[in-house]
Amino acid sequence: MDSRLVAFERLLNIMDDLREKCPWDQKQTLESLRHLTIEETYELADAITANDMNELKGEIGDLFLHMVFYCKIGEEKNAFNVTEVLNSICDKLVHRHPHVYGDTEVESEEEVKRNWEKLKLKEGRKSVLGGVPNSLPALVKAYRVQEKVKGIGFEWEKRSDVWAKVEEEMNELQEEVESNAPIAKIEDEFGDVLFSLINYARFIGVNPEDALSRTNQKFIKRFTSMETLMDKDNLSLAESDLELMDKYWEIAKRSENG
């Protein structure tokens, strides 16, 4: 028997045991698991960003457990079971990949994406943006929205045009700030700047969420290093001025770069 099937069956059997015999697992509901699943997803994202394959393996396992847990609860509610869930995704994948399981021919990844979005509309989805979750973090949501509309051809033609849009939005923001416009108007223009920058990121092949995540980690690492260096010199961060902190920031930066 395929070792993958053996391992998956083992997880299903363990889930049955836990639901029957473990007080904590018996108590869980779809709602109580929701925030835990979100947390596990972020932990998976951290492992990917850190390129920690051993950690990634563990986080994938945690998410597998959550998916099996949801299926178990669905079965108890007579709503769905794991077999129906797996067959459903298999059927969807086959239907949306006619270039693999049918006679359709494609020449590029972009053509695959366009076909994917068109098939979803034919399936009854009223809007191309209908599948974008409302609760997605704003930066990720902007990226997904732009990718979705790109799939049906609503896209800038040239990278230079996108950058021109970034500059236009930045100028509009600056005008509102200098004119002391209401904060709501400034916030609106600032959002336009971010949205246009995310658009530009796509055009230069950068995932903005990944880029910002790495920058956050770099800043945290460098700031922590600065704190350590100052502590070694018996300097209090709380009592230091910006000039002194900036000096140690540069030392931390240089040590980071070798």
VOBA-1610 file (N, C-alpha, C; in pm, whole numbers, padded with zeros to 5 digits, always signed):
BEGIN
Met+00085-00121+00000Met+00000+00000+00000Met+00087+00125+00000Asp+00044+00227-00069Asp+00117+00353-00077Asp+00139+00409+00063Ser+00265+00441+00096Ser+00298+00491+00230Ser+00226+00622+00261Arg+00195+00701+00158Arg+00122+00826+00180Arg-00018+00798+00231Leu-00082+00696+00174Leu-00217+00660+00216Leu-00217+00602+00356Val-00113+00525+00387Val-00099+00467+00521Val-00088+00578+00625Ala-00004+00678+00596Ala+00017+00787+00690Ala-00111+00869+00708Phe-00184+00892+00598Phe-00307+00971+00607Phe-00414+00894+00685Glu-00422+00763+00662Glu-00518+00681+00736Glu-00485+00683+00885Arg-00356+00682+00918Arg-00315+00685+01058Arg-00361+00815+01124Leu-00347+00928+01052Leu-00392+01056+01106Leu-00543+01056+01127Leu-00618+01001+01033Leu-00763+00995+01046Leu-00804+00911+01168Asn-00734+00799+01188Asn-00766+00711+01302Asn-00732+00779+01435Ile-00619+00851+01437Ile-00582+00923+01559Ile-00685+01031+01591Met-00733+01098+01486Met-00835+01202+01505Met-00962+01140+01565Asp-01000+01023+01517Asp-01116+00953+01573Asp-01095+00924+01721Asp-00974+00877+01756Asp-00942+00845+01895Asp-00949+00969+01983Leu-00889+01078+01935Leu-00883+01201+02014Leu-01023+01257+02038Arg-01105+01253+01936Arg-01241+01307+01948Arg-01326+01224+02046Glu-01292+01098+02057Glu-01367+01008+02145Glu-01316+01009+02288Lys-01183+01026+02305Lys-01123+01001+02436Lys-01057+01120+02503Cys-01025+01227+02428Cys-00952+01341+02486Cys-01049+01454+02521Pro-01054+01497+02647Pro-01148+01603+02689Pro-01131+01733+02610Trp-01006+01770+02580Trp-00984+01895+02507Trp-01036+01884+02365Asp-01002+01774+02299Asp-01044+01755+02160Asp-01196+01741+02149Gln-01257+01679+02250Gln-01402+01664+02250Gln-01473+01799+02257Lys-01410+01894+02321Lys-01471+02025+02346Lys-01465+02117+02224Gln-01375+02090+02131Gln-01352+02184+02020Gln-01468+02190+01922Thr-01487+02311+01867Thr-01590+02336+01766Thr-01524+02403+01646Leu-01602+02421+01539Leu-01549+02494+01423Leu-01503+02633+01466Glu-01583+02696+01552Glu-01552+02832+01595Glu-01428+02838+01683Ser-01413+02741+01773Ser-01298+02745+01864Ser-01167+02714+01792Leu-01176+02638+01683Leu-01055+02604+01608Leu-01011+02717+01514Arg-01106+02804+01480Arg-01079+02905+01377Arg-00955+02988+01408His-00948+03048+01527His-00834+03136+01557His-00704+03056+01570Leu-00717+02929+01612Leu-00597+02845+01620Leu-00543+02814+01481Thr-00633+02792+01386Thr-00592+02765+01248Thr-00522+02887+01188Ile-00576+03006+01216Ile-00512+03129+01167Ile-00372+03142+01225Glu-00357+03113+01353Glu-00226+03119+01418Glu-00129+03019+01355Glu-00178+02898+01330Glu-00092+02796+01269Glu-00050+02838+01127Thr-00139+02906+01056Thr-00106+02951+00921Thr+00005+03054+00924Tyr+00001+03145+01021Tyr+00108+03243+01035Tyr+00239+03177+01075Glu+00232+03074+01157Glu+00354+03001+01193Glu+00414+02931+01072Leu+00327+02879+00985Leu+00373+02820+00860Leu+00442+02925+00775Ala+00381+03044+00767Ala+00439+03153+00688Ala+00575+03193+00742Asp+00589+03196+00875Asp+00719+03230+00935Asp+00826+03128+00897Ala+00788+03001+00897Ala+00884+02895+00862Ala+00928+02907+00717Ile+00835+02945+00630Ile+00869+02963+00489Ile+00963+03081+00472Thr+00932+03192+00540Thr+01018+03311+00532Thr+01158+03282+00582Ala+01167+03202+00691Ala+01298+03168+00748Ala+01368+03057+00670Asn+01298+02998+00573Asn+01353+02886+00495Asn+01400+02773+00586Asp+01321+02748+00692Asp+01352+02644+00789Asp+01269+02521+00753Met+01330+02428+00680Met+01256+02314+00628Met+01206+02220+00738Asn+01283+02205+00844Asn+01241+02116+00953Asn+01120+02175+01024Glu+01124+02307+01047Glu+01011+02375+01109Glu+00890+02372+01016Leu+00916+02388+00887Leu+00808+02388+00788Leu+00735+02254+00788Lys+00811+02147+00796Lys+00750+02014+00801Lys+00654+02002+00918Gly+00694+02051+01033Gly+00609+02044+01151Gly+00484+02130+01137Glu+00499+02250+01080Glu+00385+02339+01065Glu+00284+02286+00963Ile+00333+02224+00858Ile+00243+02161+00761Ile+00162+02051+00829Gly+00229+01975+00914Gly+00160+01869+00988Gly+00050+01925+01077Asp+00079+02039+01142Asp-00021+02102+01228Asp-00145+02142+01147Leu-00122+02195+01027Leu-00236+02235+00945Leu-00312+02114+00892Phe-00240+02007+00859Phe-00308+01882+00820Phe-00403+01838+00931Leu-00355+01845+01054Leu-00438+01806+01168Leu-00564+01891+01175His-00549+02020+01155His-00664+02109+01162His-00766+02076+01052Met-00717+02048+00932Met-00809+02016+00823Met-00885+01886+00851Val-00815+01788+00907Val-00880+01661+00943Val-00980+01684+01057Phe-00944+01773+01149Phe-01033+01806+01261Phe-01164+01867+01209Tyr-01153+01961+01116Tyr-01273+02021+01058Tyr-01359+01917+00988Cys-01295+01826+00918Cys-01370+01719+00849Cys-01442+01629+00949Lys-01376+01602+01061Lys-01438+01518+01164Lys-01561+01586+01221Ile-01551+01715+01249Ile-01666+01788+01303Ile-01777+01795+01198Gly-01740+01816+01073Gly-01839+01820+00965Gly-01913+01688+00954Glu-01840+01577+00973Glu-01901+01444+00967Glu-02000+01426+01083Glu-01961+01473+01201Glu-02049+01462+01318Glu-02179+01542+01299Lys-02170+01651+01224Lys-02286+01734+01197Lys-02366+01687+01075Asn-02320+01576+01015Asn-02382+01524+00892Asn-02383+01630+00781Ala-02278+01713+00780Ala-02267+01819+00679Ala-02176+01776+00564Phe-02065+01714+00597Phe-01968+01665+00497Phe-01869+01576+00570Asn-01792+01500+00494Asn-01686+01418+00553Asn-01559+01435+00471Val-01451+01375+00518Val-01322+01395+00454Val-01322+01343+00311Thr-01395+01236+00285Thr-01402+01182+00149Thr-01465+01282+00054Glu-01575+01344+00098Glu-01643+01443+00015Glu-01556+01566-00007Val-01484+01606+00096Val-01396+01723+00085Val-01286+01697-00018Leu-01222+01581-00008Leu-01112+01549-00100Leu-01162+01531-00243Asn-01275+01464-00259Asn-01330+01447-00394Asn-01372+01581-00454Ser-01421+01670-00369Ser-01463+01801-00416Ser-01346+01880-00472Ile-01234+01881-00399Ile-01118+01957-00448Ile-01057+01889-00570Cys-01061+01757-00574Cys-01010+01686-00692Cys-01094+01719-00816Asp-01225+01718-00800Asp-01314+01751-00911Asp-01290+01894-00959Lys-01271+01987-00864Lys-01247+02126-00901Lys-01116+02142-00978Leu-01012+02074-00931Leu-00882+02084-00997Leu-00886+02028-01139Val-00955+01917-01156Val-00966+01858-01289Val-01042+01952-01382His-01153+02008-01331His-01235+02098-01412His-01160+02225-01451Arg-01079+02277-01358Arg-01011+02404-01385Arg-00874+02388-01451His-00839+02265-01485His-00715+02241-01557His-00742+02164-01687Pro-00822+02224-01775Pro-00853+02155-01901Pro-00731+02136-01990His-00625+02214-01963His-00501+02197-02039His-00423+02074-01993Val-00464+02018-01879Val-00401+01895-01828Val-00494+01776-01848Tyr-00623+01796-01818Tyr-00719+01686-01822Tyr-00817+01695-01939Gly-00790+01785-02032Gly-00878+01799-02148Gly-00798+01832-02273Asp-00864+01896-02368Asp-00801+01924-02497Asp-00752+02067-02511Thr-00773+02150-02407Thr-00731+02290-02414Thr-00579+02300-02417Glu-00528+02391-02498Glu-00384+02415-02507Glu-00352+02554-02454Val-00247+02562-02375Val-00201+02691-02323Val-00052+02704-02347Glu-00006+02829-02353Glu+00135+02853-02382Glu+00210+02918-02268Ser+00137+02962-02165Ser+00205+03033-02056Ser+00128+03023-01926Glu+00195+03058-01817Glu+00133+03061-01685Glu+00019+03164-01682Glu+00040+03277-01749Glu-00062+03382-01750Glu-00190+03334-01818Glu-00176+03254-01923Glu-00293+03202-01991Glu-00369+03105-01901Val-00295+03027-01822Val-00358+02937-01725Val-00441+03017-01625Lys-00385+03128-01575Lys-00456+03211-01478Lys-00582+03272-01538Arg-00572+03319-01662Arg-00689+03378-01727Arg-00800+03274-01744Asn-00762+03155-01786Asn-00860+03048-01802Asn-00924+03012-01669Trp-00845+03011-01563Trp-00892+02978-01428Trp-01003+03075-01386Glu-00979+03206-01403Glu-01077+03305-01363Glu-01203+03297-01449Lys-01187+03273-01578Lys-01303+03263-01667Lys-01388+03141-01632Leu-01323+03030-01596Leu-01397+02910-01557Leu-01477+02934-01430Lys-01421+03009-01337Lys-01493+03037-01212Lys-01618+03121-01238Leu-01608+03214-01333Leu-01725+03293-01368Leu-01832+03206-01432Lys-01789+03111-01516Lys-01884+03020-01580Lys-01951+02928-01477Glu-01880+02903-01366Glu-01935+02817-01261Glu-02044+02888-01181Gly-02061+03017-01205Gly-02168+03089-01137Gly-02123+03201-01047Arg-01992+03218-01029Arg-01946+03329-00945Arg-01977+03460-01017Lys-02042+03552-00948Lys-02090+03675-01011Lys-01979+03777-01032Ser-01875+03774-00951Ser-01767+03871-00964Ser-01632+03802-00959Val-01539+03853-01036Val-01402+03801-01034Val-01344+03813-00893Leu-01389+03915-00819Leu-01336+03941-00685Leu-01416+03871-00576Gly-01513+03790-00615Gly-01599+03725-00517Gly-01527+03627-00426Gly-01414+03573-00470Gly-01344+03474-00389Gly-01238+03532-00297Val-01225+03665-00294Val-01125+03728-00207Val-01184+03742-00067Pro-01128+03676+00034Pro-01184+03682+00170Pro-01186+03823+00226Asn-01295+03861+00290Asn-01306+03994+00349Asn-01204+04017+00460Ser-01170+03910+00532Ser-01084+03924+00650Ser-00935+03916+00620Leu-00897+03909+00492Leu-00755+03908+00458Leu-00688+04036+00507Pro-00564+04028+00557Pro-00491+04151+00588Pro-00486+04242+00465Ala-00493+04373+00486Ala-00511+04468+00376Ala-00404+04456+00268Leu-00278+04438+00306Leu-00171+04431+00207Leu-00187+04307+00119Val-00213+04195+00182Val-00233+04070+00108Val-00357+04081+00021Lys-00461+04143+00073Lys-00586+04156-00001Lys-00567+04241-00126Ala-00492+04351-00114Ala-00466+04436-00231Ala-00393+04357-00339Tyr-00296+04278-00298Tyr-00220+04197-00394Tyr-00310+04096-00463Arg-00396+04029-00387Arg-00485+03928-00443Arg-00588+03991-00536Val-00641+04108-00498Val-00737+04178-00582Val-00674+04211-00717Gln-00552+04262-00713Gln-00482+04298-00837Gln-00453+04175-00923Glu-00416+04066-00859Glu-00391+03942-00933Glu-00519+03889-00996Lys-00629+03903-00923Lys-00757+03854-00975Lys-00800+03928-01101Val-00796+04061-01096Val-00841+04137-01213Val-00743+04125-01330Lys-00617+04100-01296Lys-00519+04075-01402Lys-00557+03949-01479Gly-00615+03852-01408Gly-00651+03725-01469Gly-00751+03736-01582Ile-00829+03847-01583Ile-00926+03864-01692Ile-00885+03981-01783Gly-00757+04024-01770Gly-00704+04123-01862Gly-00711+04267-01818Phe-00760+04295-01696Phe-00766+04432-01645Phe-00631+04464-01581Glu-00537+04512-01662Glu-00399+04523-01618Glu-00327+04633-01695Trp-00231+04697-01629Trp-00145+04794-01696Trp-00062+04722-01803Glu-00026+04795-01906Glu+00054+04733-02013Glu+00203+04743-01987Lys+00248+04858-01932Lys+00391+04880-01915Lys+00426+04911-01770Arg+00542+04862-01729Arg+00590+04888-01593Arg+00608+05037-01568Ser+00654+05110-01669Ser+00677+05253-01653Ser+00547+05328-01623Asp+00437+05280-01679Asp+00307+05343-01651Asp+00266+05321-01506Val+00299+05206-01455Val+00266+05175-01314Val+00347+05265-01222Trp+00475+05282-01252Trp+00559+05369-01168Trp+00512+05515-01176Ala+00469+05556-01295Ala+00415+05692-01310Ala+00293+05710-01220Lys+00212+05606-01208Lys+00096+05610-01120Lys+00138+05622-00974Val+00245+05550-00936Val+00298+05561-00800Val+00337+05705-00770Glu+00411+05765-00862Glu+00456+05904-00843Glu+00338+06000-00837Glu+00238+05976-00921Glu+00118+06060-00919Glu+00048+06053-00784Glu+00034+05932-00731Glu-00034+05915-00602Glu+00049+05976-00489Met+00180+05964-00495Met+00266+06023-00391Met+00256+06175-00393Asn+00249+06233-00512Asn+00234+06379-00522Asn+00100+06424-00466Glu-00005+06347-00494Glu-00138+06381-00442Glu-00140+06372-00290Leu-00071+06273-00235Leu-00063+06260-00090Leu+00009+06380-00030Gln+00122+06416-00090Gln+00200+06529-00040Gln+00120+06659-00043Glu+00041+06677-00149Glu-00043+06797-00161Glu-00145+06804-00048Glu-00205+06690-00016Glu-00305+06688+00090Glu-00241+06715+00226Val-00121+06659+00248Val-00051+06680+00375Val-00014+06827+00391Glu+00040+06887+00285Glu+00085+07025+00292Glu-00031+07123+00303Ser-00147+07084+00256Ser-00264+07172+00266Ser-00343+07150+00395Asn-00287+07065+00483Asn-00353+07034+00611Asn-00496+06983+00591Ala-00511+06895+00495Ala-00641+06836+00466Ala-00688+06751+00584Pro-00817+06724+00593Pro-00868+06635+00700Pro-00797+06500+00695Ile-00780+06440+00811Ile-00705+06315+00821Ile-00768+06205+00735Ala-00899+06207+00719Ala-00966+06105+00637Ala-00921+06115+00491Lys-00901+06239+00443Lys-00856+06259+00306Lys-00711+06216+00290Ile-00629+06249+00389Ile-00488+06207+00385Ile-00477+06055+00389Glu-00559+05993+00474Glu-00559+05847+00483Glu-00600+05785+00351Asp-00696+05845+00284Asp-00743+05795+00155Asp-00630+05801+00051Glu-00558+05913+00048Glu-00448+05928-00047Glu-00332+05835-00011Phe-00309+05815+00118Phe-00202+05724+00160Phe-00234+05581+00117Gly-00362+05544+00128Gly-00403+05412+00082Gly-00380+05395-00067Asp-00405+05503-00145Asp-00381+05497-00289Asp-00233+05475-00319Val-00146+05539-00239Val-00001+05520-00257Val+00037+05374-00234Leu-00012+05319-00124Leu+00019+05179-00093Leu-00032+05085-00201Phe-00155+05110-00247Phe-00214+05023-00349Phe-00132+05029-00478Ser-00088+05148-00516Ser-00009+05162-00639Ser+00130+05100-00623Leu+00187+05108-00503Leu+00318+05045-00478Leu+00308+04893-00484Ile+00200+04839-00431Ile+00177+04695-00439Ile+00163+04652-00584Asn+00096+04736-00663Asn+00082+04708-00806Asn+00219+04706-00873Tyr+00302+04804-00837Tyr+00437+04809-00896Tyr+00520+04687-00854Ala+00502+04645-00729Ala+00575+04528-00681Ala+00547+04406-00768Arg+00420+04389-00807Arg+00386+04277-00894Arg+00459+04286-01027Phe+00472+04408-01079Phe+00533+04427-01210Phe+00684+04401-01208Ile+00747+04412-01092Ile+00890+04385-01085Ile+00918+04248-01022Gly+00813+04168-01007Gly+00830+04032-00959Gly+00854+04018-00811Val+00804+04113-00732Val+00824+04111-00587Val+00689+04089-00519Asn+00684+03994-00425Asn+00566+03978-00342Asn+00577+04077-00226Pro+00490+04178-00219Pro+00506+04283-00118Pro+00495+04234+00025Glu+00413+04132+00049Glu+00401+04076+00184Glu+00533+04013+00227Asp+00594+03936+00137Asp+00724+03875+00168Asp+00831+03981+00189Ala+00830+04084+00104Ala+00931+04189+00114Ala+00920+04263+00246Leu+00796+04300+00283Leu+00777+04373+00409Leu+00806+04285+00529Ser+00773+04156+00519Ser+00802+04062+00628Ser+00953+04054+00653Arg+01030+04046+00545Arg+01176+04038+00559Arg+01233+04169+00614Thr+01176+04280+00571Thr+01222+04410+00622Thr+01191+04422+00771Asn+01073+04377+00813Asn+01038+04377+00955Asn+01138+04294+01035Gln+01169+04175+00984Gln+01263+04088+01054Gln+01402+04151+01060Lys+01442+04216+00949Lys+01573+04281+00945Lys+01580+04395+01047Phe+01472+04473+01055Phe+01469+04584+01150Phe+01475+04533+01294Ile+01394+04431+01323Ile+01393+04374+01459Ile+01530+04320+01497Lys+01593+04248+01405Lys+01725+04192+01432Lys+01827+04302+01458Arg+01824+04406+01373Arg+01921+04515+01386Arg+01897+04595+01513Phe+01769+04622+01545Phe+01738+04700+01665Phe+01778+04622+01791Thr+01751+04491+01789Thr+01789+04407+01903Thr+01940+04405+01921Ser+02012+04400+01809Ser+02158+04404+01813Ser+02207+04537+01869Met+02140+04645+01830Met+02175+04777+01883Met+02156+04782+02035Glu+02046+04725+02082Glu+02021+04721+02226Glu+02129+04644+02298Thr+02170+04530+02240Thr+02273+04447+02301Thr+02406+04521+02309Leu+02443+04589+02201Leu+02569+04664+02197Leu+02569+04776+02301Met+02458+04846+02313Met+02450+04954+02410Met+02453+04900+02553Asp+02390+04786+02573Asp+02390+04725+02706Asp+02531+04684+02747Lys+02609+04634+02650Lys+02748+04595+02677Lys+02832+04716+02719Asp+02796+04832+02668Asp+02868+04955+02703Asp+02802+05028+02820Asn+02714+04957+02889Asn+02645+05012+03007Asn+02568+05140+02976Leu+02505+05142+02861Leu+02425+05257+02820Leu+02278+05221+02826Ser+02199+05310+02883Ser+02056+05288+02896Ser+01984+05339+02771Leu+01909+05252+02710Leu+01835+05292+02590Leu+01735+05403+02624Ala+01670+05391+02739Ala+01568+05487+02778Ala+01625+05627+02801Glu+01753+05633+02836Glu+01815+05762+02867Glu+01904+05813+02754Ser+01903+05745+02641Ser+01988+05784+02528Ser+01912+05875+02433Asp+01985+05962+02365Asp+01920+06047+02265Asp+01931+05980+02127Leu+01864+06039+02030Leu+01859+05981+01897Leu+01997+05972+01834Glu+02082+06072+01859Glu+02216+06072+01799Glu+02297+05952+01846Leu+02291+05921+01975Leu+02364+05808+02029Leu+02307+05676+01977Met+02176+05665+01974Met+02114+05543+01924Met+02147+05521+01776Asp+02150+05630+01702Asp+02182+05619+01560Asp+02326+05571+01540Lys+02415+05613+01628Lys+02555+05569+01622Lys+02563+05417+01639Tyr+02492+05366+01738Tyr+02494+05222+01763Tyr+02415+05146+01656Trp+02315+05211+01600Trp+02240+05150+01488Trp+02335+05123+01372Glu+02420+05219+01342Glu+02516+05203+01231Glu+02619+05095+01262Ile+02659+05086+01389Ile+02753+04979+01428Ile+02688+04843+01409Ala+02561+04831+01451Ala+02488+04707+01435Ala+02472+04673+01287Lys+02447+04774+01207Lys+02430+04753+01063Lys+02558+04704+00999Arg+02671+04763+01040Arg+02800+04722+00983Arg+02835+04580+01025Ser+02808+04545+01150Ser+02839+04409+01197Ser+02752+04307+01127Glu+02630+04348+01095Glu+02537+04261+01024Glu+02586+04231+00882Asn+02652+04331+00823Asn+02705+04317+00686Asn+02847+04263+00681Gly+02898+04221+00798Gly+03031+04160+00802Gly+03143+04263+00811
//
